[in-house]
């Protein structure tokens, strides 16, 4: 059970409920792109020596691992 206080949770839900379906879908794509960007930045900092192709393959592998854990 999650007992961590979330003081803005109610406000977040209200904001989401006030959005249209199209706006919520746009927000999903926006958050997905942001998450990918954070992943890439973190990996580039951890593996600066990789070539562009090696880096692309690493990102693809990590994204596949994340995707498979969610389904």
Predicted model as a PDB file, atoms N, CA, C, CB and O in Angstrom, pLDDT in the B-factor column:
MODEL        1                                                                  
ATOM      1  N   UNK A   1       0.844  -1.183   0.000  1.00 67.00           N  
ATOM      2  CA  UNK A   1       0.000   0.000   0.000  1.00 67.00           C  
ATOM      3  C   UNK A   1       0.883   1.239   0.000  1.00 67.00           C  
ATOM      4  CB  UNK A   1      -0.957   0.002   1.218  1.00 67.00           C  
ATOM      5  O   UNK A   1       1.864   1.320   0.739  1.00 67.00           O  
ATOM      6  N   UNK A   2       0.523   2.193  -0.834  1.00 66.00           N  
ATOM      7  CA  UNK A   2       1.283   3.436  -0.947  1.00 66.00           C  
ATOM      8  C   UNK A   2       0.819   4.408   0.141  1.00 66.00           C  
ATOM      9  CB  UNK A   2       1.114   4.067  -2.365  1.00 66.00           C  
ATOM     10  O   UNK A   2      -0.312   4.892   0.107  1.00 66.00           O  
ATOM     11  N   UNK A   3       1.691   4.685   1.093  1.00 77.00           N  
ATOM     12  CA  UNK A   3       1.336   5.609   2.176  1.00 77.00           C  
ATOM     13  C   UNK A   3       2.085   6.933   2.058  1.00 77.00           C  
ATOM     14  CB  UNK A   3       1.629   4.969   3.533  1.00 77.00           C  
ATOM     15  O   UNK A   3       2.003   7.780   2.947  1.00 77.00           O  
ATOM     16  N   UNK A   4       2.806   7.104   0.973  1.00 83.00           N  
ATOM     17  CA  UNK A   4       3.559   8.336   0.755  1.00 83.00           C  
ATOM     18  C   UNK A   4       2.579   9.497   0.521  1.00 83.00           C  
ATOM     19  CB  UNK A   4       4.537   8.182  -0.456  1.00 83.00           C  
ATOM     20  O   UNK A   4       1.664   9.381  -0.294  1.00 83.00           O  
ATOM     21  N   UNK A   5       2.770  10.603   1.229  1.00 84.00           N  
ATOM     22  CA  UNK A   5       1.859  11.729   1.034  1.00 84.00           C  
ATOM     23  C   UNK A   5       2.002  12.316  -0.375  1.00 84.00           C  
ATOM     24  CB  UNK A   5       2.123  12.816   2.089  1.00 84.00           C  
ATOM     25  O   UNK A   5       3.108  12.514  -0.877  1.00 84.00           O  
ATOM     26  N   UNK A   6       0.869  12.583  -0.984  1.00 87.00           N  
ATOM     27  CA  UNK A   6       0.852  13.171  -2.324  1.00 87.00           C  
ATOM     28  C   UNK A   6      -0.090  14.373  -2.302  1.00 87.00           C  
ATOM     29  CB  UNK A   6       0.407  12.119  -3.408  1.00 87.00           C  
ATOM     30  O   UNK A   6      -1.246  14.265  -2.711  1.00 87.00           O  
ATOM     31  N   UNK A   7       0.398  15.509  -1.829  1.00 87.00           N  
ATOM     32  CA  UNK A   7      -0.482  16.659  -1.635  1.00 87.00           C  
ATOM     33  C   UNK A   7      -1.094  17.207  -2.925  1.00 87.00           C  
ATOM     34  CB  UNK A   7       0.274  17.747  -0.957  1.00 87.00           C  
ATOM     35  O   UNK A   7      -2.150  17.838  -2.877  1.00 87.00           O  
ATOM     36  N   UNK A   8      -0.465  16.983  -4.060  1.00 92.00           N  
ATOM     37  CA  UNK A   8      -0.983  17.537  -5.314  1.00 92.00           C  
ATOM     38  C   UNK A   8      -1.738  16.517  -6.146  1.00 92.00           C  
ATOM     39  CB  UNK A   8       0.144  18.102  -6.128  1.00 92.00           C  
ATOM     40  O   UNK A   8      -2.164  16.825  -7.260  1.00 92.00           O  
ATOM     41  N   UNK A   9      -1.910  15.326  -5.634  1.00 91.00           N  
ATOM     42  CA  UNK A   9      -2.569  14.266  -6.399  1.00 91.00           C  
ATOM     43  C   UNK A   9      -3.988  14.671  -6.812  1.00 91.00           C  
ATOM     44  CB  UNK A   9      -2.613  12.972  -5.578  1.00 91.00           C  
ATOM     45  O   UNK A   9      -4.372  14.488  -7.967  1.00 91.00           O  
ATOM     46  N   UNK A  10      -4.739  15.202  -5.905  1.00 91.00           N  
ATOM     47  CA  UNK A  10      -6.115  15.611  -6.201  1.00 91.00           C  
ATOM     48  C   UNK A  10      -6.154  16.676  -7.293  1.00 91.00           C  
ATOM     49  CB  UNK A  10      -6.799  16.137  -4.935  1.00 91.00           C  
ATOM     50  O   UNK A  10      -6.991  16.626  -8.194  1.00 91.00           O  
ATOM     51  N   UNK A  11      -5.239  17.639  -7.200  1.00 93.00           N  
ATOM     52  CA  UNK A  11      -5.172  18.697  -8.214  1.00 93.00           C  
ATOM     53  C   UNK A  11      -4.783  18.141  -9.577  1.00 93.00           C  
ATOM     54  CB  UNK A  11      -4.175  19.774  -7.791  1.00 93.00           C  
ATOM     55  O   UNK A  11      -5.295  18.579 -10.607  1.00 93.00           O  
ATOM     56  N   UNK A  12      -3.883  17.184  -9.572  1.00 92.00           N  
ATOM     57  CA  UNK A  12      -3.472  16.558 -10.831  1.00 92.00           C  
ATOM     58  C   UNK A  12      -4.643  15.839 -11.481  1.00 92.00           C  
ATOM     59  CB  UNK A  12      -2.314  15.576 -10.596  1.00 92.00           C  
ATOM     60  O   UNK A  12      -4.857  15.954 -12.687  1.00 92.00           O  
ATOM     61  N   UNK A  13      -5.395  15.102 -10.687  1.00 93.00           N  
ATOM     62  CA  UNK A  13      -6.567  14.403 -11.223  1.00 93.00           C  
ATOM     63  C   UNK A  13      -7.602  15.380 -11.761  1.00 93.00           C  
ATOM     64  CB  UNK A  13      -7.197  13.520 -10.148  1.00 93.00           C  
ATOM     65  O   UNK A  13      -8.203  15.134 -12.807  1.00 93.00           O  
ATOM     66  N   UNK A  14      -7.811  16.468 -11.068  1.00 94.00           N  
ATOM     67  CA  UNK A  14      -8.760  17.476 -11.537  1.00 94.00           C  
ATOM     68  C   UNK A  14      -8.319  18.058 -12.877  1.00 94.00           C  
ATOM     69  CB  UNK A  14      -8.907  18.596 -10.498  1.00 94.00           C  
ATOM     70  O   UNK A  14      -9.138  18.252 -13.776  1.00 94.00           O  
ATOM     71  N   UNK A  15      -7.022  18.333 -13.004  1.00 94.00           N  
ATOM     72  CA  UNK A  15      -6.491  18.885 -14.254  1.00 94.00           C  
ATOM     73  C   UNK A  15      -6.668  17.886 -15.398  1.00 94.00           C  
ATOM     74  CB  UNK A  15      -4.999  19.256 -14.093  1.00 94.00           C  
ATOM     75  O   UNK A  15      -7.055  18.267 -16.503  1.00 94.00           O  
ATOM     76  N   UNK A  16      -6.387  16.614 -15.134  1.00 93.00           N  
ATOM     77  CA  UNK A  16      -6.553  15.595 -16.175  1.00 93.00           C  
ATOM     78  C   UNK A  16      -8.014  15.430 -16.574  1.00 93.00           C  
ATOM     79  CB  UNK A  16      -5.994  14.257 -15.698  1.00 93.00           C  
ATOM     80  O   UNK A  16      -8.324  15.280 -17.756  1.00 93.00           O  
ATOM     81  N   UNK A  17      -8.900  15.457 -15.606  1.00 95.00           N  
ATOM     82  CA  UNK A  17     -10.327  15.297 -15.898  1.00 95.00           C  
ATOM     83  C   UNK A  17     -10.875  16.491 -16.679  1.00 95.00           C  
ATOM     84  CB  UNK A  17     -11.117  15.116 -14.600  1.00 95.00           C  
ATOM     85  O   UNK A  17     -11.848  16.353 -17.420  1.00 95.00           O  
ATOM     86  N   UNK A  18     -10.264  17.642 -16.517  1.00 97.00           N  
ATOM     87  CA  UNK A  18     -10.719  18.841 -17.221  1.00 97.00           C  
ATOM     88  C   UNK A  18     -10.257  18.849 -18.688  1.00 97.00           C  
ATOM     89  CB  UNK A  18     -10.206  20.095 -16.503  1.00 97.00           C  
ATOM     90  O   UNK A  18     -10.772  19.621 -19.497  1.00 97.00           O  
ATOM     91  N   UNK A  19      -9.298  18.001 -19.021  1.00 97.00           N  
ATOM     92  CA  UNK A  19      -8.782  17.942 -20.392  1.00 97.00           C  
ATOM     93  C   UNK A  19      -9.702  17.104 -21.274  1.00 97.00           C  
ATOM     94  CB  UNK A  19      -7.351  17.361 -20.411  1.00 97.00           C  
ATOM     95  O   UNK A  19     -10.396  16.198 -20.811  1.00 97.00           O  
ATOM     96  N   UNK A  20      -9.679  17.440 -22.551  1.00 97.00           N  
ATOM     97  CA  UNK A  20     -10.394  16.606 -23.516  1.00 97.00           C  
ATOM     98  C   UNK A  20      -9.574  15.336 -23.753  1.00 97.00           C  
ATOM     99  CB  UNK A  20     -10.644  17.378 -24.864  1.00 97.00           C  
ATOM    100  O   UNK A  20      -8.412  15.252 -23.356  1.00 97.00           O  
ATOM    101  N   UNK A  21     -10.188  14.363 -24.398  1.00 96.00           N  
ATOM    102  CA  UNK A  21      -9.471  13.124 -24.717  1.00 96.00           C  
ATOM    103  C   UNK A  21      -8.261  13.426 -25.598  1.00 96.00           C  
ATOM    104  CB  UNK A  21     -10.410  12.113 -25.423  1.00 96.00           C  
ATOM    105  O   UNK A  21      -7.196  12.837 -25.415  1.00 96.00           O  
ATOM    106  N   UNK A  22      -8.421  14.325 -26.534  1.00 97.00           N  
ATOM    107  CA  UNK A  22      -7.312  14.704 -27.420  1.00 97.00           C  
ATOM    108  C   UNK A  22      -6.174  15.347 -26.632  1.00 97.00           C  
ATOM    109  CB  UNK A  22      -7.803  15.668 -28.513  1.00 97.00           C  
ATOM    110  O   UNK A  22      -5.005  15.065 -26.894  1.00 97.00           O  
ATOM    111  N   UNK A  23      -6.499  16.193 -25.685  1.00 97.00           N  
ATOM    112  CA  UNK A  23      -5.473  16.831 -24.855  1.00 97.00           C  
ATOM    113  C   UNK A  23      -4.743  15.805 -23.994  1.00 97.00           C  
ATOM    114  CB  UNK A  23      -6.101  17.911 -23.964  1.00 97.00           C  
ATOM    115  O   UNK A  23      -3.524  15.877 -23.840  1.00 97.00           O  
ATOM    116  N   UNK A  24      -5.484  14.850 -23.434  1.00 96.00           N  
ATOM    117  CA  UNK A  24      -4.841  13.801 -22.624  1.00 96.00           C  
ATOM    118  C   UNK A  24      -3.917  12.937 -23.473  1.00 96.00           C  
ATOM    119  CB  UNK A  24      -5.901  12.918 -21.946  1.00 96.00           C  
ATOM    120  O   UNK A  24      -2.826  12.576 -23.032  1.00 96.00           O  
ATOM    121  N   UNK A  25      -4.345  12.604 -24.680  1.00 96.00           N  
ATOM    122  CA  UNK A  25      -3.501  11.815 -25.575  1.00 96.00           C  
ATOM    123  C   UNK A  25      -2.238  12.589 -25.930  1.00 96.00           C  
ATOM    124  CB  UNK A  25      -4.272  11.432 -26.853  1.00 96.00           C  
ATOM    125  O   UNK A  25      -1.145  12.022 -25.950  1.00 96.00           O  
ATOM    126  N   UNK A  26      -2.382  13.873 -26.209  1.00 96.00           N  
ATOM    127  CA  UNK A  26      -1.219  14.721 -26.491  1.00 96.00           C  
ATOM    128  C   UNK A  26      -0.257  14.714 -25.299  1.00 96.00           C  
ATOM    129  CB  UNK A  26      -1.666  16.171 -26.816  1.00 96.00           C  
ATOM    130  O   UNK A  26       0.959  14.648 -25.484  1.00 96.00           O  
ATOM    131  N   UNK A  27      -0.794  14.780 -24.087  1.00 94.00           N  
ATOM    132  CA  UNK A  27       0.026  14.759 -22.872  1.00 94.00           C  
ATOM    133  C   UNK A  27       0.776  13.433 -22.750  1.00 94.00           C  
ATOM    134  CB  UNK A  27      -0.850  14.992 -21.624  1.00 94.00           C  
ATOM    135  O   UNK A  27       1.934  13.414 -22.334  1.00 94.00           O  
ATOM    136  N   UNK A  28       0.128  12.331 -23.105  1.00 93.00           N  
ATOM    137  CA  UNK A  28       0.781  11.016 -23.075  1.00 93.00           C  
ATOM    138  C   UNK A  28       1.985  11.013 -24.003  1.00 93.00           C  
ATOM    139  CB  UNK A  28      -0.211   9.897 -23.479  1.00 93.00           C  
ATOM    140  O   UNK A  28       3.066  10.570 -23.615  1.00 93.00           O  
ATOM    141  N   UNK A  29       1.809  11.506 -25.230  1.00 95.00           N  
ATOM    142  CA  UNK A  29       2.927  11.543 -26.178  1.00 95.00           C  
ATOM    143  C   UNK A  29       4.037  12.465 -25.694  1.00 95.00           C  
ATOM    144  CB  UNK A  29       2.442  11.994 -27.554  1.00 95.00           C  
ATOM    145  O   UNK A  29       5.219  12.163 -25.861  1.00 95.00           O  
ATOM    146  N   UNK A  30       3.660  13.579 -25.100  1.00 96.00           N  
ATOM    147  CA  UNK A  30       4.636  14.533 -24.571  1.00 96.00           C  
ATOM    148  C   UNK A  30       5.465  13.897 -23.448  1.00 96.00           C  
ATOM    149  CB  UNK A  30       3.921  15.802 -24.055  1.00 96.00           C  
ATOM    150  O   UNK A  30       6.688  14.030 -23.426  1.00 96.00           O  
ATOM    151  N   UNK A  31       4.801  13.212 -22.525  1.00 94.00           N  
ATOM    152  CA  UNK A  31       5.505  12.567 -21.416  1.00 94.00           C  
ATOM    153  C   UNK A  31       6.377  11.408 -21.901  1.00 94.00           C  
ATOM    154  CB  UNK A  31       4.503  12.065 -20.375  1.00 94.00           C  
ATOM    155  O   UNK A  31       7.457  11.169 -21.360  1.00 94.00           O  
ATOM    156  N   UNK A  32       5.909  10.698 -22.912  1.00 91.00           N  
ATOM    157  CA  UNK A  32       6.692   9.605 -23.480  1.00 91.00           C  
ATOM    158  C   UNK A  32       7.980  10.140 -24.106  1.00 91.00           C  
ATOM    159  CB  UNK A  32       5.864   8.835 -24.531  1.00 91.00           C  
ATOM    160  O   UNK A  32       9.055   9.577 -23.898  1.00 91.00           O  
ATOM    161  N   UNK A  33       7.872  11.223 -24.868  1.00 94.00           N  
ATOM    162  CA  UNK A  33       9.058  11.824 -25.487  1.00 94.00           C  
ATOM    163  C   UNK A  33      10.022  12.344 -24.418  1.00 94.00           C  
ATOM    164  CB  UNK A  33       8.648  12.971 -26.438  1.00 94.00           C  
ATOM    165  O   UNK A  33      11.239  12.220 -24.556  1.00 94.00           O  
ATOM    166  N   UNK A  34       9.471  12.921 -23.360  1.00 96.00           N  
ATOM    167  CA  UNK A  34      10.302  13.431 -22.271  1.00 96.00           C  
ATOM    168  C   UNK A  34      11.049  12.284 -21.585  1.00 96.00           C  
ATOM    169  CB  UNK A  34       9.439  14.199 -21.247  1.00 96.00           C  
ATOM    170  O   UNK A  34      12.231  12.407 -21.267  1.00 96.00           O  
ATOM    171  N   UNK A  35      10.350  11.175 -21.362  1.00 92.00           N  
ATOM    172  CA  UNK A  35      10.976  10.010 -20.731  1.00 92.00           C  
ATOM    173  C   UNK A  35      12.105   9.452 -21.587  1.00 92.00           C  
ATOM    174  CB  UNK A  35       9.934   8.923 -20.472  1.00 92.00           C  
ATOM    175  O   UNK A  35      13.168   9.107 -21.072  1.00 92.00           O  
ATOM    176  N   UNK A  36      11.876   9.365 -22.885  1.00 93.00           N  
ATOM    177  CA  UNK A  36      12.925   8.891 -23.800  1.00 93.00           C  
ATOM    178  C   UNK A  36      14.129   9.821 -23.773  1.00 93.00           C  
ATOM    179  CB  UNK A  36      12.381   8.776 -25.236  1.00 93.00           C  
ATOM    180  O   UNK A  36      15.274   9.371 -23.798  1.00 93.00           O  
ATOM    181  N   UNK A  37      13.864  11.106 -23.723  1.00 96.00           N  
ATOM    182  CA  UNK A  37      14.944  12.087 -23.674  1.00 96.00           C  
ATOM    183  C   UNK A  37      15.784  11.917 -22.411  1.00 96.00           C  
ATOM    184  CB  UNK A  37      14.376  13.507 -23.741  1.00 96.00           C  
ATOM    185  O   UNK A  37      17.013  11.961 -22.465  1.00 96.00           O  
ATOM    186  N   UNK A  38      15.119  11.723 -21.280  1.00 96.00           N  
ATOM    187  CA  UNK A  38      15.844  11.506 -20.019  1.00 96.00           C  
ATOM    188  C   UNK A  38      16.671  10.229 -20.082  1.00 96.00           C  
ATOM    189  CB  UNK A  38      14.862  11.440 -18.833  1.00 96.00           C  
ATOM    190  O   UNK A  38      17.812  10.203 -19.620  1.00 96.00           O  
ATOM    191  N   UNK A  39      16.101   9.171 -20.652  1.00 94.00           N  
ATOM    192  CA  UNK A  39      16.828   7.912 -20.795  1.00 94.00           C  
ATOM    193  C   UNK A  39      18.082   8.124 -21.636  1.00 94.00           C  
ATOM    194  CB  UNK A  39      15.927   6.829 -21.431  1.00 94.00           C  
ATOM    195  O   UNK A  39      19.169   7.683 -21.261  1.00 94.00           O  
ATOM    196  N   UNK A  40      17.931   8.796 -22.764  1.00 96.00           N  
ATOM    197  CA  UNK A  40      19.073   9.022 -23.652  1.00 96.00           C  
ATOM    198  C   UNK A  40      20.154   9.865 -22.977  1.00 96.00           C  
ATOM    199  CB  UNK A  40      18.611   9.703 -24.940  1.00 96.00           C  
ATOM    200  O   UNK A  40      21.342   9.569 -23.101  1.00 96.00           O  
ATOM    201  N   UNK A  41      19.749  10.897 -22.276  1.00 97.00           N  
ATOM    202  CA  UNK A  41      20.724  11.749 -21.590  1.00 97.00           C  
ATOM    203  C   UNK A  41      21.486  10.965 -20.534  1.00 97.00           C  
ATOM    204  CB  UNK A  41      20.029  12.952 -20.947  1.00 97.00           C  
ATOM    205  O   UNK A  41      22.705  11.096 -20.417  1.00 97.00           O  
ATOM    206  N   UNK A  42      20.778  10.157 -19.772  1.00 97.00           N  
ATOM    207  CA  UNK A  42      21.421   9.357 -18.734  1.00 97.00           C  
ATOM    208  C   UNK A  42      22.378   8.334 -19.317  1.00 97.00           C  
ATOM    209  CB  UNK A  42      20.378   8.658 -17.893  1.00 97.00           C  
ATOM    210  O   UNK A  42      23.478   8.141 -18.799  1.00 97.00           O  
ATOM    211  N   UNK A  43      21.966   7.680 -20.390  1.00 97.00           N  
ATOM    212  CA  UNK A  43      22.835   6.691 -21.020  1.00 97.00           C  
ATOM    213  C   UNK A  43      24.062   7.349 -21.654  1.00 97.00           C  
ATOM    214  CB  UNK A  43      22.059   5.905 -22.076  1.00 97.00           C  
ATOM    215  O   UNK A  43      25.164   6.803 -21.589  1.00 97.00           O  
ATOM    216  N   UNK A  44      23.874   8.507 -22.259  1.00 97.00           N  
ATOM    217  CA  UNK A  44      25.015   9.195 -22.885  1.00 97.00           C  
ATOM    218  C   UNK A  44      26.031   9.592 -21.819  1.00 97.00           C  
ATOM    219  CB  UNK A  44      24.541  10.450 -23.674  1.00 97.00           C  
ATOM    220  O   UNK A  44      27.236   9.516 -22.059  1.00 97.00           O  
ATOM    221  N   UNK A  45      25.566  10.011 -20.650  1.00 97.00           N  
ATOM    222  CA  UNK A  45      26.478  10.351 -19.556  1.00 97.00           C  
ATOM    223  C   UNK A  45      27.200   9.109 -19.041  1.00 97.00           C  
ATOM    224  CB  UNK A  45      25.712  11.030 -18.410  1.00 97.00           C  
ATOM    225  O   UNK A  45      28.373   9.173 -18.673  1.00 97.00           O  
ATOM    226  N   UNK A  46      26.501   7.991 -19.017  1.00 97.00           N  
ATOM    227  CA  UNK A  46      27.101   6.754 -18.514  1.00 97.00           C  
ATOM    228  C   UNK A  46      28.021   6.087 -19.529  1.00 97.00           C  
ATOM    229  CB  UNK A  46      26.017   5.787 -18.109  1.00 97.00           C  
ATOM    230  O   UNK A  46      28.971   5.401 -19.152  1.00 97.00           O  
ATOM    231  N   UNK A  47      27.742   6.285 -20.815  1.00 97.00           N  
ATOM    232  CA  UNK A  47      28.512   5.624 -21.868  1.00 97.00           C  
ATOM    233  C   UNK A  47      28.963   6.626 -22.942  1.00 97.00           C  
ATOM    234  CB  UNK A  47      27.677   4.501 -22.510  1.00 97.00           C  
ATOM    235  O   UNK A  47      28.556   6.508 -24.098  1.00 97.00           O  
ATOM    236  N   UNK A  48      29.791   7.604 -22.578  1.00 97.00           N  
ATOM    237  CA  UNK A  48      30.189   8.626 -23.553  1.00 97.00           C  
ATOM    238  C   UNK A  48      31.095   8.078 -24.668  1.00 97.00           C  
ATOM    239  CB  UNK A  48      30.900   9.758 -22.838  1.00 97.00           C  
ATOM    240  O   UNK A  48      31.239   8.704 -25.719  1.00 97.00           O  
ATOM    241  N   UNK A  49      31.694   6.926 -24.436  1.00 97.00           N  
ATOM    242  CA  UNK A  49      32.640   6.377 -25.395  1.00 97.00           C  
ATOM    243  C   UNK A  49      31.974   5.652 -26.563  1.00 97.00           C  
ATOM    244  CB  UNK A  49      33.570   5.442 -24.696  1.00 97.00           C  
ATOM    245  O   UNK A  49      32.648   5.334 -27.542  1.00 97.00           O  
ATOM    246  N   UNK A  50      30.679   5.385 -26.488  1.00 97.00           N  
ATOM    247  CA  UNK A  50      30.007   4.620 -27.532  1.00 97.00           C  
ATOM    248  C   UNK A  50      29.868   5.427 -28.817  1.00 97.00           C  
ATOM    249  CB  UNK A  50      28.636   4.168 -27.053  1.00 97.00           C  
ATOM    250  O   UNK A  50      29.642   6.636 -28.788  1.00 97.00           O  
ATOM    251  N   UNK A  51      30.006   4.740 -29.934  1.00 97.00           N  
ATOM    252  CA  UNK A  51      29.759   5.377 -31.232  1.00 97.00           C  
ATOM    253  C   UNK A  51      28.259   5.636 -31.360  1.00 97.00           C  
ATOM    254  CB  UNK A  51      30.280   4.483 -32.420  1.00 97.00           C  
ATOM    255  O   UNK A  51      27.470   5.153 -30.548  1.00 97.00           O  
ATOM    256  N   UNK A  52      27.875   6.389 -32.367  1.00 97.00           N  
ATOM    257  CA  UNK A  52      26.453   6.687 -32.577  1.00 97.00           C  
ATOM    258  C   UNK A  52      25.641   5.419 -32.771  1.00 97.00           C  
ATOM    259  CB  UNK A  52      26.274   7.605 -33.783  1.00 97.00           C  
ATOM    260  O   UNK A  52      24.544   5.283 -32.229  1.00 97.00           O  
ATOM    261  N   UNK A  53      26.185   4.490 -33.547  1.00 98.00           N  
ATOM    262  CA  UNK A  53      25.470   3.229 -33.798  1.00 98.00           C  
ATOM    263  C   UNK A  53      25.376   2.385 -32.531  1.00 98.00           C  
ATOM    264  CB  UNK A  53      26.170   2.426 -34.909  1.00 98.00           C  
ATOM    265  O   UNK A  53      24.318   1.822 -32.247  1.00 98.00           O  
ATOM    266  N   UNK A  54      26.447   2.289 -31.772  1.00 98.00           N  
ATOM    267  CA  UNK A  54      26.425   1.529 -30.520  1.00 98.00           C  
ATOM    268  C   UNK A  54      25.435   2.153 -29.536  1.00 98.00           C  
ATOM    269  CB  UNK A  54      27.839   1.470 -29.893  1.00 98.00           C  
ATOM    270  O   UNK A  54      24.706   1.454 -28.832  1.00 98.00           O  
ATOM    271  N   UNK A  55      25.430   3.468 -29.507  1.00 97.00           N  
ATOM    272  CA  UNK A  55      24.519   4.170 -28.604  1.00 97.00           C  
ATOM    273  C   UNK A  55      23.072   3.926 -29.008  1.00 97.00           C  
ATOM    274  CB  UNK A  55      24.821   5.677 -28.593  1.00 97.00           C  
ATOM    275  O   UNK A  55      22.222   3.673 -28.155  1.00 97.00           O  
ATOM    276  N   UNK A  56      22.790   4.002 -30.300  1.00 97.00           N  
ATOM    277  CA  UNK A  56      21.436   3.750 -30.790  1.00 97.00           C  
ATOM    278  C   UNK A  56      20.984   2.342 -30.419  1.00 97.00           C  
ATOM    279  CB  UNK A  56      21.368   3.948 -32.312  1.00 97.00           C  
ATOM    280  O   UNK A  56      19.840   2.142 -30.012  1.00 97.00           O  
ATOM    281  N   UNK A  57      21.870   1.377 -30.558  1.00 97.00           N  
ATOM    282  CA  UNK A  57      21.537  -0.005 -30.214  1.00 97.00           C  
ATOM    283  C   UNK A  57      21.288  -0.160 -28.711  1.00 97.00           C  
ATOM    284  CB  UNK A  57      22.661  -0.949 -30.661  1.00 97.00           C  
ATOM    285  O   UNK A  57      20.379  -0.883 -28.301  1.00 97.00           O  
ATOM    286  N   UNK A  58      22.095   0.519 -27.893  1.00 97.00           N  
ATOM    287  CA  UNK A  58      21.909   0.471 -26.447  1.00 97.00           C  
ATOM    288  C   UNK A  58      20.562   1.063 -26.044  1.00 97.00           C  
ATOM    289  CB  UNK A  58      23.042   1.218 -25.742  1.00 97.00           C  
ATOM    290  O   UNK A  58      19.845   0.492 -25.221  1.00 97.00           O  
ATOM    291  N   UNK A  59      20.225   2.204 -26.627  1.00 96.00           N  
ATOM    292  CA  UNK A  59      18.932   2.838 -26.327  1.00 96.00           C  
ATOM    293  C   UNK A  59      17.795   1.908 -26.725  1.00 96.00           C  
ATOM    294  CB  UNK A  59      18.798   4.199 -27.063  1.00 96.00           C  
ATOM    295  O   UNK A  59      16.843   1.732 -25.965  1.00 96.00           O  
ATOM    296  N   UNK A  60      17.886   1.318 -27.899  1.00 94.00           N  
ATOM    297  CA  UNK A  60      16.846   0.393 -28.356  1.00 94.00           C  
ATOM    298  C   UNK A  60      16.703  -0.793 -27.413  1.00 94.00           C  
ATOM    299  CB  UNK A  60      17.156  -0.100 -29.767  1.00 94.00           C  
ATOM    300  O   UNK A  60      15.591  -1.209 -27.088  1.00 94.00           O  
ATOM    301  N   UNK A  61      17.835  -1.333 -26.978  1.00 93.00           N  
ATOM    302  CA  UNK A  61      17.808  -2.478 -26.066  1.00 93.00           C  
ATOM    303  C   UNK A  61      17.152  -2.103 -24.740  1.00 93.00           C  
ATOM    304  CB  UNK A  61      19.231  -3.002 -25.822  1.00 93.00           C  
ATOM    305  O   UNK A  61      16.323  -2.850 -24.219  1.00 93.00           O  
ATOM    306  N   UNK A  62      17.524  -0.948 -24.198  1.00 92.00           N  
ATOM    307  CA  UNK A  62      16.954  -0.516 -22.912  1.00 92.00           C  
ATOM    308  C   UNK A  62      15.455  -0.239 -23.036  1.00 92.00           C  
ATOM    309  CB  UNK A  62      17.680   0.744 -22.400  1.00 92.00           C  
ATOM    310  O   UNK A  62      14.683  -0.579 -22.139  1.00 92.00           O  
ATOM    311  N   UNK A  63      15.049   0.373 -24.136  1.00 89.00           N  
ATOM    312  CA  UNK A  63      13.624   0.630 -24.331  1.00 89.00           C  
ATOM    313  C   UNK A  63      12.846  -0.672 -24.450  1.00 89.00           C  
ATOM    314  CB  UNK A  63      13.401   1.491 -25.576  1.00 89.00           C  
ATOM    315  O   UNK A  63      11.734  -0.784 -23.933  1.00 89.00           O  
ATOM    316  N   UNK A  64      13.419  -1.646 -25.121  1.00 87.00           N  
ATOM    317  CA  UNK A  64      12.762  -2.948 -25.247  1.00 87.00           C  
ATOM    318  C   UNK A  64      12.623  -3.606 -23.881  1.00 87.00           C  
ATOM    319  CB  UNK A  64      13.549  -3.866 -26.203  1.00 87.00           C  
ATOM    320  O   UNK A  64      11.599  -4.225 -23.593  1.00 87.00           O  
ATOM    321  N   UNK A  65      13.631  -3.481 -23.047  1.00 85.00           N  
ATOM    322  CA  UNK A  65      13.571  -4.066 -21.702  1.00 85.00           C  
ATOM    323  C   UNK A  65      12.458  -3.399 -20.895  1.00 85.00           C  
ATOM    324  CB  UNK A  65      14.938  -3.914 -20.972  1.00 85.00           C  
ATOM    325  O   UNK A  65      11.699  -4.083 -20.208  1.00 85.00           O  
ATOM    326  N   UNK A  66      12.354  -2.088 -20.970  1.00 79.00           N  
ATOM    327  CA  UNK A  66      11.302  -1.364 -20.234  1.00 79.00           C  
ATOM    328  C   UNK A  66       9.933  -1.770 -20.732  1.00 79.00           C  
ATOM    329  CB  UNK A  66      11.480   0.160 -20.373  1.00 79.00           C  
ATOM    330  O   UNK A  66       9.023  -2.016 -19.939  1.00 79.00           O  
ATOM    331  N   UNK A  67       9.785  -1.840 -22.037  1.00 70.00           N  
ATOM    332  CA  UNK A  67       8.500  -2.189 -22.639  1.00 70.00           C  
ATOM    333  C   UNK A  67       8.072  -3.590 -22.207  1.00 70.00           C  
ATOM    334  CB  UNK A  67       8.581  -2.103 -24.176  1.00 70.00           C  
ATOM    335  O   UNK A  67       6.913  -3.802 -21.849  1.00 70.00           O  
ATOM    336  N   UNK A  68       8.992  -4.536 -22.240  1.00 62.00           N  
ATOM    337  CA  UNK A  68       8.651  -5.909 -21.894  1.00 62.00           C  
ATOM    338  C   UNK A  68       8.290  -6.065 -20.420  1.00 62.00           C  
ATOM    339  CB  UNK A  68       9.800  -6.824 -22.236  1.00 62.00           C  
ATOM    340  O   UNK A  68       7.538  -6.976 -20.077  1.00 62.00           O  
ATOM    341  N   UNK A  69       8.793  -5.219 -19.552  1.00 61.00           N  
ATOM    342  CA  UNK A  69       8.469  -5.324 -18.135  1.00 61.00           C  
ATOM    343  C   UNK A  69       7.072  -4.779 -17.841  1.00 61.00           C  
ATOM    344  CB  UNK A  69       9.509  -4.580 -17.299  1.00 61.00           C  
ATOM    345  O   UNK A  69       6.481  -5.108 -16.813  1.00 61.00           O  
ATOM    346  N   UNK A  70       6.549  -3.956 -18.733  1.00 54.00           N  
ATOM    347  CA  UNK A  70       5.237  -3.365 -18.502  1.00 54.00           C  
ATOM    348  C   UNK A  70       4.100  -4.202 -19.039  1.00 54.00           C  
ATOM    349  CB  UNK A  70       5.179  -2.014 -19.112  1.00 54.00           C  
ATOM    350  O   UNK A  70       2.939  -3.921 -18.742  1.00 54.00           O  
ATOM    351  N   UNK A  71       4.401  -5.223 -19.821  1.00 49.00           N  
ATOM    352  CA  UNK A  71       3.326  -6.005 -20.440  1.00 49.00           C  
ATOM    353  C   UNK A  71       3.447  -7.444 -20.124  1.00 49.00           C  
ATOM    354  CB  UNK A  71       3.313  -5.826 -21.918  1.00 49.00           C  
ATOM    355  O   UNK A  71       2.622  -8.244 -20.567  1.00 49.00           O  
TER     356      UNK A  71                                                      
ENDMDL                                                                          
END                                                                             
